[in-house]
């Protein structure tokens, strides 16, 4: 079991490395027209037009410098088979082939004669591969050797001439640090980790969507750069990031009693069940997001308190106005109607933001429910007297 777990872990690192490497490559390349497709033509495919690949890249991640690109290695021959299959189907066109590995290529191996920075010798690389295919008894590589031997020598030479091996490349941890360097000028130093976290999360989501597509999906450098700008903008002084899970199911029955007072506030004005469910969602989202801002230390000192004072001030004006429209003879039905009108004014006609560019409406609506939960605001004209018994009973 330990061996299987190790293999699964290594495979997972390989997939994560592949995605991180693709993102790093896209960000660091000077070609603004560049786009990338993952796991369709090869591990990573580069394109200049977003339609067909110009470079096929095979990534090999190994712990430390341990890896195998010797003349008889499975990694090498599996890659060669990918190249042969592509050329057989699509022709040579203007395609290039690359192997990127975190390990060191053995000296005087076929891969070493294709290595970047080394004196390239297609003839020597071909001879060594031919020799390996004829002498090796590997059953794993048998089909790869067959494909190699069936490919015309001239065509195989052309494939190898377009092939490059990049060894000793950055590993999965160094790659992410290099990505950080690409985004560091988009945000303040204290927010680098957050922006990086959001970019990687978005990138992994995009690659999963691409993998799930029937047709090849290319993600462009412009798409990534635009997303970085959007994410970094959330951490400007006049904005705050919205980074909570909107898909999570919310169950009112799971709330502690002291977190249901805002629901009683709404029941006092006889709102219907659907509207109550929406209010619970706003409460939960705002409560969660506000706590996350606090945990991430994104709020200024007393900023939340000052925001709540602004909300209360607006409510006080509207609550007082509601009182003018009622009198001692107003019955319960009229009071409930007045309370619903007050709630609707707040819910639909007010846009009080904690920061100017933080425009998600649930922040304000949910914050009002948090205040209502503490009886600092209310909707029914007599909410304080009516709900005092609820609080005392809960204690």
Secondary structure, 3 states (H helix, E strand, C coil): CHHHHHHHHHHHHHHHHHHHHHHHHHHHCCCCCCEEEECCCCCEEEECCCCCCCEEEEEECCCCCCCCCCCCCHHHHHHHHHHHHHHHHHCCCCCEEEEEECCCCCCCCCHHHHECCCCCCHHHHHHHHHHHHHHCCCCCCHHHHHHHHHCCHHHHHHHHHCEEEECCCCCHHHHHHHHHHHHHHHCCHHHHHHHHHHHHHHHHHHHHHHHHCCCCCCEEHHHHHHHHHHHHHCCCCCCCCCCCCCCCCCCHHHCCHHHCHHHHHHHHCCCCHHHHHHHHHHHHHHHHHHHHHHHCCCCCCCHHHHHHHHHHHHHHHHHHHHHHCCCCCCCHHHHHHHHHHHHHHHHHHCCCCCCCCCCCHHHHHHHHHHHHHCCCCCCCCCHHHHHHHHHHHHC
